[in-house]
């Protein structure tokens, strides 16, 4: 008997992976957490049946959520990660030796503990001395904070369930207040391809544009996410990710990356025409 994991990308499109075995399944207070072993993607992790992380392509997402901002402002020292329970975003941040403070706020501790056990490829740096873990609601955590971070990375699920509030205008306003004068906000920005995802992309972008003077969108190829065409939002009070970008400053860190590079930094902000039109609507 063959075992397959199948995720519905739309009502008429499915994405399936042949599974060797299921290695973990639990219901937390917030969601259903599953881990599987597969031939093609190694160990992969799902929440409520949706692909979150797998060993084969996790580097794409974690490179792009982290290094674009760090290359725009290499002087960043204080970082907040909201979500990111698999630990991959924190792993990439800890590679920057000059960072002083990395706070991670994840509402579901069970996700973090399961990733520590079954996905050490991403969860391997959560005990770095600069990292503080907070198992609470990210909306409540950030509310009322002023000038506390240079960078906020919203490494969230889709805007349903526990991640819903992380796409609200009130949340983005709190992020603005919590950032320093040259602070940067990066948020998971959904996909432009299928209508249900594109709708959330447009809603998120329109809210951020009202709040941040600089608001841009950049893209990356994520093979196991719906359509493979995925986006992050870049928002800042003062820094432009292209005009203020100094490739040599980032290259001086000497980091070896599998997806991000300084040529890609410029190119990822060059969006297809249909995406530009969707964002302008």
Buried (B, 14 or more C-beta within 10 A) or exposed (E): EEEEBEBEBEEEEEBEBEBEEEBEEEEBEBBEBBBBBBEEBBBBBBBBEBBBBBBBBBBBBBBBBBBBBBBBBBEBBBBBBBBBBBBBBBBBBBBBEEBEBBBBBBBBBBBBBBBBEBBEBBBBBBEBEBBEBBBEBBBEBBBEBEEBBBBBBBBBBBBEEBBBBBBBBEBBBBBBBBBBEBBBBBBBBBBBBBEEBBEBBBBBBEBBBEBBEBBBBBBBBBEBBBBBBBBBBBBBBBBBBEEEBEEEBBEEBEBEBEBBBBEBBEEBBEBEEEBEEBBEE
